Amino acid sequence: EDGLLLTFGSDGVIRGWDYELISGADSDTDSGRFEMEPLNEMVIGRNICISSMVKSSLSDSFIWFAQDSNGTIWKLDLSFSNKAPDPVCLFSFHHGPIQGLDVSKKSYLMATIALDYSVKIFDFLEKRELKTFSLKKNATTLSWAPLSVNESGCLLLIGFEDGVVRVLELYNPRRLHMLSEHSPKDDAGLRLKQAFKPHNAAVTAVAYERNGKILATGSVDCTVFFFTVEEKYNPIGFVHVPGAVQALEWSPHSHPDNRLLILCQNGHVVEVQCPDPEAREPPKTFHLSELPRRSFRFMSIKSRIKEIIKRQVIKEERKKEKEERLKESQQTDTEEEEEEEEEEELSPLYIPDSPSPLYCGFYSWPGQFWLSMFFPPLTFPPSSIESAKQNLQKNRLRQEAVLKRQEKQKKLAGLQKKYEQVLKVNQSLPEHVRLKPEVQKHVLKLLILLYIKKSVT
């Protein structure tokens, strides 16, 4: 606008250039490079990558809105005057996939983590972000500790991509007391209470048992680790599971037994008894091989349902086809129809080789639980409904051709009988009026030509 060309990029700087000077530039070197200085520039800040900008719809306005690929929306005054205000951050979001979200059990606070090395605390009652904390590693799961573990409701448990679990406490650095609903507008801070590394890969799930005395952590490394929850978290041991852990669910207070439901990403489910740290002797190893457990494996039956629907469609198509054939041919011989149906067998049920991944699960009644599974779009072999309809159409055309051929053969057989009758009559006639053999051949050819002409028309 007004001869000014604006550029922006991953350096967090917006520059204005003289467009007429650029369009009329003539390079004296063979490289084709022309160097010039910008007319104006605005530095938004460090670690800012502007990916797009939109000008305000107000007329005679120098206000622009810029999108930062790090999850921020900026309000910019690009008048480049001495009185222009500094860039204003309107909104701030995660710029990576959100990995976890949990709500405080006591206050109106919500914590979120994403693959952008940050954890954000929101006050959802006032609909505003309270604080953003930078992390050195990507967080992969989090849980707000229950009130039985921390009465203030400000204890966060966060698992990281390197297998580390950190216990963090949300507090107010000015007053040095826990942040609660009584002081939602005060500045907040996070301080580390404890860190431990139970896994060799990303931590995918953390869960406190119903009394808050045992903590379970699950990981991509196919293990679940148990800890006693006291002033410090002390290890009890671990169990192996047949797949990467997707979620952990403890049985509620209404159940007589305290059990843990371990959901694996590959469709396996393992149920283990809650370990008793007091009853166990001083361990030589942390592997809890003697812990009672039950294992299940679940697979999608979507293909079975689709196959049943497909068979119903084919059955209806065959029924209509049979009715049409009976009307056309006026035949009631059901034995032939049954033989035809037996010849066209349906394809066997198709079950995919890869199991269905699990999303989440929870206990309902003692000994019973519900699962949420992901059903991917199934790619069926040539036994799909469309291909089955095409096969039915081909079979119908083939059967119509067979019926026409049979009808022609019957007419030819009838013509042959009439010709034989003519020959018998010819033999019974006196010899002087009887047709000679040469004439008989011409009569037969004439009858065949008449039949062919009648069939074509």
N, C-alpha and C positions, 0 to 999 in steps of 0.2 A: 504494500500500500504506500502511495505517495513516493514511489521510487525506492522503497526500502524492502530489501529481501531479508527475511528472518530465517535463521538456522538454529537448530538445537540438536543435542546429542547426548552421549553417555558420560560426558564430562560435567554435566550439571550447569552448563553455561549457555545462555541465549545471546546470539550476536545479530546485529543489524548491519547490512551491507548496501552499498550504493549499486542499485541494479543497472543503471545506465552505464556506469563504469565497467561493470562485468560484461554486459552485452557488447560493448564496443572495444573490449580488451583485445590486444594483439600481442602474442607472445613472440619474443625475439629469439628464443632458444628452440632447439630441436625437440626438447621434452614436451613442449606444449603447455608448460606451467606458467601461470601468471600469479604473482604474489601481490597482495594488497592488505591494508589494514582495515578492520571493521570500523564503521561509524560509531556504533554503540555496542555495549555488552552488559549483561546482567548475570552475576554469579549467584545461583540459588543456594548452593551448598555442596558439601562433600558427599560422596557415595550416593549421588543422585543421577539417575538415568532417565532423561525425558524421552518418552516414546511417542507422544502426540500432543498437539495443542489445538484448542478451539477458542475463537474470539467470542466475546460477549455479544449477544444479540442487540444490545442497546446501541443506538446511533451515537456517533461521535464519542465512542468509548475506547479507551486504551487498555481495557481489562481483558486478559486472556486467562484461560484455565488450562493448566498443563497436567498431564498424567505421568507420574513417575512409576517406572516399572518395578520399583521397590515397594509399591503399595500405597502411594500418597497422591492426593489431588492438591495442586497448588493454585493459588490465586495470584496473578502477576499483573503489575502495572508496567506496560511496555511503552510508556511515554518517554522513558529515558530522561526525565527531567530531574532537577535537583530535589524537587519536592515529592518525587514518587515514593510511595511507601515500600517497605521491604516485602519480599514474598511472604505470603500467608499460607500456612498449611491448613486446608479446610477439612480434610478427612485423611485418616491413616488406617490402612488395612494390612492383612497378611499378603505377601506377594508369592507365596508358595501354597501347595495343597495343605489344607487344614487336617492335621493328624489327630487332634483330640480336643474335647470340650467338656467342661464339668462346672457345676454350680456349687457355691459354698452352702453348707448345710445350715448356716446361721445368719448370713448377711445376704444382701442383694448383689453379690459379686459373682462374676463368671470369669473363668480362665480359659484361654484358647492357646494352642500351639500349632505351628506349621513348619514346613521345611524351609524356613527362612531365618533360622538361628534366632528366634525370638519367642517370647511368651507375653501375651497381652492380658491385662486385667480390665474388665468392663464392669461398670455399675449399670446394670440393665434397668434399674428403677428410674434413674435419671437419663438413661439412653446416651451414655457417654463413655469414652475410653478413659480409664483411670491412670494406667501406666503401661509402658512397654519396656520390657527388660531384654537386653541382648544376651545371647548365649554363645558359647564357643563351639558347641556341637548341636546338631539338629535334634530336637525333641520328637519322640515318636508316640508317646502316650502319657497321660496324666490322670490323676485322681485327687479330688479334694478329700482329705482325711475326715472320717466321721467324728461326731462329737464325743464318742466314747474314747477316741484316741487323743483329740485335742478339743477342749471345751470352748476355746476362743473361735474355732472354726476358720482358722487362718493358716492351716498347714497344708502344703501342696506336695504331692509325691509325683515326680516326673521321671520317666524313663527315656533314655537317649539311644541314638543309633549305634553307639560303641559298646552297648551292654551295661552302661552305668545307670544306677538309680540314685537320684538326689532328693533329699528331704529338705524342702525350702519353706521358710516361714515368712508370711506377708506381714509387714509391720509399718508403723509410722515413725520415720526417723526423727521427727521433731519432738514428739511426745514419748517416743520409745515404749509404746504399748501396742497391742495387737489391733489391727484394723478391723472394725466391725461396722454394723449399720449405724452406729451412733456418730461415726466420723467419716462419712463417705466422701466428703469433699477434700479431706486432708491429703497431702502427698503421701505416697506409699513407697515401700522398699521391700526387697527380697533379701533374706540372709540365709546362708547355708547352715543347716543343722547337722547333716550327716550325708555322706556319700559312700556307696559300696558298689561293687561290680560283680553281680552274680552270673552274668552271661557273657558269651563271646561274640554275640551278634546283637542286632537291634532289639530292644525291649518293646514288645507289642501289647502287653496287657499287665495291669497291676490291680489287685483287688484285696480288700480287707475282709476277713471272715466276720460273721454276724455279730460277734462280741468284741471285735476290734483287737483281739489278742494275737492273731496270726495274720501275716501278710504273705500273699502269693504273687510272684512275678513270672510272666511267661515271655518267651522270646522266639525269634526265628531259628535259633539253634536247637529247637525241639526239646527244650527242657523247661520245667517249672520249678522255681526255687521258693522255699518257705523260710520265713523269718518270724521270730518272736517280737512283738511290739511292746517295748518298754521305753525307758528314757533313751535307750539306744536300740537299734534294730540288730538282733543277733541271729546268725544263720542256724537253721535246723537241718536242712538238707534239700535234695532235689530229686525229681523223678524224670525219667525219659518218656517222651510221648512220640507217636508215629508221624508227627508232622509239625510244621511251624505253627506256633500258637496264635490263634486269632482272637480269642476272648476267654475270660475266666469268670465263672459265676458260682458264688457260694450259696448253699441251701439256706432258706430263711429260718426264722425262729420257730415257725409252725411245724417244721420237720423234726422228727425225733433224733436223726443222725446229722452230724455236722460233716457235710461232704462238699467237695469242690468239683465243679463241672468244667472240664478243659475242652474247649472247642478248637480243633485244628483246621487250618486252611484247606487241607486236602480232603475234607469230608469225614475225618475220624473224630470221635468223641470219646474222651476218657473221663471216668468218674473215680475219684480217689477219696479215701477217708482222710479227715483232717489229722495231721500228725500230732502226737502228744509229746512235747519236748521233755516233760518230767518223767514219763514212763520209759523213755529210751535211755539205754546205757551210754556211757561216753563213747562217741562214735570213732571208729577208725577211718571211716570215709563218710562223706556227705551224701552218698547215694542211698536213697530210701528204698531199697529193693524189696523190703518186707511190707511195705505199705499196701493195704488192701485196695484193689482197683477192679473196675469193670470197663471193658472196651466195646465200642460200637463203631460201625461204619455205615454211612448213609450215602445213597446215590439218587440222582434225579430219576423220576419215573415219567418225566414229561414226554419222552419218546414213546413210552407205552400208551399214554393217553392219546397222543397224535396218531399212533398206529390204530387204536380202536376207532377213532373218528374216521380215519381213512377207510377202514374196513366197512364201516357203516355206509359211507358214501358209495363205495364200490358195490355193496349189496343192493342199494337202492338203484344204482345204474343198471345192474344186471336184471333187477326185477322189471324195470321199465323196458329194457331190451327184450326180455322174454315175452312180455305182453305184446310188444309190437310184432315180434316174430309169429306169435300165435294168430294175431289178426291177419297178417299177410299170407301165411301159408295155410291157415285153418287146419292145423294139425294138432292133435291132442295126445301125441305119443310122448308121455312124460319121461319114459325111460331114456330116450335119446337126450332130453334136456338135462337130466341128472348126470349122464355121462360127460356132457359138455362142461358142466360146472366143476366136476372133479378134475378135468384136464387143466383148468386154469386155477392153479393154487396161488394163494397170496404169499407175499414174501414174509420171512420170519420177523419177529419183533427185533427192532434195532435198539441196542443199549450202548451209549457212548462209553469209550474206554476210560476217558479222564473223568474222575469223580467230581461232583459238584462242590464248589467251595462254600464254606459256612460264613454267615455274617455275624449272627449273634444267637443266643439261646438263654433260656431261663427255666427254673423249676416251676411246676404247677402243683401237683400233689406229690406226696412222698413216693419216690421211685419213678416219677414221671417228669418229663421236661419237654419243652417246645423248642424248635429250631427254626431259624430263618436261613434259607439257603438261596444261593444264586443259581438261576437257571439260564445258562448261556444259550444263544440261538443255536439250535441244532442243525447241522448239515446232514441231511439224510442221503443215503445212497439212492440209486435210481428208483427206489420204492416210494417216491413221494406221491402225493395226491394228484398232482398235475400229470406226472408220467403215467400214473395208473389210469387216468382218464384218457390219455393218448393211446395207451394199450387197449383200453376198451373200444375206442373208436376204430383202431386197426382191426380188432377182432370182429367188430360189427360189419365192417366193409368186407372182411374175408368171408364171414358167414353169408352175407348177401350174395357174394360172388358164387359161393357153393350152392346156394338155393337156386340161383339163375341157371347154373350149369345143370343141376338136377332137373329143373323144369324143361330145359332144352333136350336133355336126354330122354325125358318122358315123351315129349312131342315127336322126337325122332323115332322112338320105339313105336308110337302110335302110327306114324307115317309108314314105318316098315310093315306093320300089320295090315294097313290098308293096301299096300302094294302087293303083299302076299295074297290078300283076298282077290285083288284084281287078276293076279296070275291064275288063281284057281278058277275064277269065272272064265278067264280066257281059255283055259284048257277044256272047259266043258262046252265051249262053242264049237259049231261045225268047222271043219278045217279050212273051208274057203273064206270064212269071215274071221278066223283066228288071227291075232297079231303075231307078226313074225318076231324072232329074237332081236333083230336090229331095231325094230320099232319099240320093243319093250324097253331097251336101254334109253332111247330118247324120252320115253314117258317118265322113267325114273329120274332122269336129269331135270326134266321140266318140273316135277314135283319138288325136288330139292331146291331149285331156284325160286319157286313160289314160296316155299317155307322161309328161305333166307330173306326174301324181300319183305315178307310179313313180319319177321323178327326185327328187321332194321327199322321199319316204320312204326 
